[in-house]
Structures are given as C-alpha cells and as structure tokens.
Amino acid sequence: MSRFRGGLAVAAALLLLSACTASAEPDKPPTPSPFGECPAPASAPAVASELPELTLSCFTGGQEIALSSLPRPAVINIWASWCGPCRDELPVMQGLADRAAGKLTVIGVDSQDRREAAASFATDNGISMPTLVDPDGKLAMAVKQAGLPATVFVDTDGGVYVHRRALDVDELIEKVREHFGVTVTR
C-alpha cells in the first residue's frame, strides 16, 4: 500500500512539474501577414453609398477600416482559403491590384477563415494585396451572398454591383471597364 502511495506521489509531482513547464512556454506568435497595409481612408468626405455600413480589421493588425471610407472606385473581393473557386480567383485579383495601382482600390476580405490558413495560402501564392478580416462573414451576409467568392464593385458615386461567382482575368477586366470606365491591360 505504501508503494502505491509513493507511486501516486511521484505521478502527482510529475503532473505538477509538467503543468508548470507548459504554462511557462510563450504563446505561439501569430502567423505573419503576407498582405500589404490597408489603404488610408479616402481624403474626400464619404459620399452616401449602397455599401453596407461595416468596419473590419486589417489583416496586418490594429487598423479598423470602415468600408464606406475606402478610396473609390473599389473592387472588394470576398474570399476564404477553404473555398476552391476563391483559391483560383485570388491570383486574378492580385493581378488586378498590381496592374491597376493608382486607378482604383483593390482589397480582399478574408471571410470565415482561420488566420493561419489564409496567411499560408496567400504566402504560397504570392498574394499581397491589402486584406481585411471578416471572421463572422458579415459582408457576405450584408450583400446577400450565400457562397464564396463574391466581388463587390463600388463606383465613385457609391453605387454597388455584386458579382456572385469567380471571375477569370478577361471577365474581371471587362467588369472594371463596365462599372468604372477604367481600362486595365491583361
């Protein structure tokens, strides 16, 4: 019986020590953001918009962005790393962001996703456009989008058009020309 009690005492001591070392380990640092800094709010006063009144966090941290304050015209791509069509479309959006810099705002909204999965996918695929985080899918719900991806086009007057499926390069170039009058090369 005393042998049993001695074994229990040793087991209890080991459990206590392991709990101490486990709690002394620092938390795992968050996955670094591969995305660019979010755009500063438009310098002109916000014009009424059909865009939902939402404020989302910038993936790079800290900064809260009101969608209504985004410089216009704007292309807002709602995506998630777990969405197959989004994975195909996001490099197309990055291409638009690269080619249309200075002509329009291109920003992603990572919706209902895990930070690590989004950052890993973006890193592996060279995605660096500014991205907001929407863990609850509020933007998709606000624009009545049941599935992903979705692309929201916001013109200079605040008018909104929601495209409800993945776009290829040619379709995206055509939508930008159609909604904004902006020509972007392939």
N, C-alpha and C positions, 0 to 999 in steps of 0.2 A: 504494500500500500504506500509506503514511504517512497519507494522507487517511482510509483505512478505520480505522486505529488511532486517529486523532484522533476520529472519529465514535463509535467504541466507548468511548473515554474519556469523552466528553460524555454518552453514554447511561448509562454506569455511574454518573457523578456525579449525573445526574438521578434515577436509581433510588434512590441512597443518600439524596438530599435528600427525595424523596417518602416514603421509609420513615421518615425522622426526623420529618417533619411528621405523618404518620399516627399514629405512636406517641405523639406529644405531645398529641394530641386527647384530651380526657377521655372516659371511657366514657359511653355514653348512660345517663342516670338511669333507674331502674326506673319503670314506669308507676305513677302514684299509685293508691292503693287507694280505690275508691268505697265500700267496705264499712265497717260500724261495727266498733268494738272487740269482740273476743271476750269472752264472759261469763267472769267470775271463777269459779273452781271453787265447787261447792256448799259451803255452810258446814257442813253436817252431814257426818259421816263417810260415805264412799262405801259404799253398800249393794251387795251382790252383784248383778250384772246379767248378762243374756244378751247384752249388747252386747259386741262384740269388744274386747279389750284393745289399743287403738291410741292413739297420741299423734300429733297432726297439728299443723302450724304454722298460726297465724292469718294470714290473707291480709294483714293490716296490718303484719305483720312481728314478728320476735322471739319472741313468745309461743308456747309449746308448750302444747297443750291435750290432756289425756287425756279421751277420750270418756266414760269412766266418771265423770269429775268434773263433767260438765255438770249444771247445775241441772235437776231433773225436776219435772214431766213435760217431755219434749223432743220436738220434731219436727226430724229431721235430714234435709235434702233433698240427695241426691247428684245433681250436675248437671255439665254442661260446655257451654261456649259453642258447640261444634260440633254439639251434639245438638238437632235440631229440636224434639222434644217438650219438652225441657228449656227451650228458649227460650220456649215457650208457657206452661209451668208456673211458671217462676221468678217472674213478676209476681204470680201467685196466692199463692205462698209469701211474697212481700214483703207482700202484703195481710194475710195471717195474722199475720206478725210485727208489723205496725202495729196491728192490732186486738186482739191477744192479749197485748200487753206487760203483764208483771206476773202473767199467769195461767200462762204456760208459756214455755219456751225454744224459739225457732225459730232454727235455724242452718243455713247451707249448707255443703256440702263440694264444692269445685270439683275434679273428678276428671279426671285425664289430660288436662289442658288447658294451653294457653300462658297465662302471666300476662297478657300484653298483650291477648289475645283476651277473656279473662274480664273484665278491668277495663273494656275498651271496651264490651262487651255490657252490663255492669252500669250503667255511666255512661249509656249511651244509653237505658236502660230504667228508670232510677230505682231500681235495686236497691241497697239499702244495709244489708240485714240482715247480721249478723256471718257471716263465711265462713272456713272452714278450707281448706287446700290439701292435696290428696292426689295428687301427680304420678304415683304408681305405681298408683293405683286400688285400694289395699289395702282400703279399707272396702267397696267394691262386691264385691271378691272374698270378703271375710270373711262378707258376708251372702248370698253365692252369687247375686249379681245379674249376669247376663251383659250386659245393656244398660242404658242410662240413659233416663230418670231412675228413681230409686228414692227412696222416702221411708220413713225408719225412725222409728217411733213408740216412745218409751221411756217407760213409765209410772213412777209414783213408786216402785214396788217393784222396778224394774229389768227388768220384762217387756218384751219386744221384739216388735213386729209390723212386717214389711217389706211395704210396698205397692209392687208391681213395675211400675207404669206411671204415666203422667202423671195428675194429678188436676185437676179443674176446681174452681171455688170451692165449689159445693154439696157435692161429694164430700169435699173437704178438711174443710169444716165438720162434716160427718157423721162422718168418721173421728176428728176431735178429740173430738167428743161421745161417740162409741162407745168409744174407748180411754182417755179421760181423764175423762169426765164433765164436761168444760168446754164451756160454751156460748159460741160466738163468733158475733157478728152478721155478716151479709153486708156 
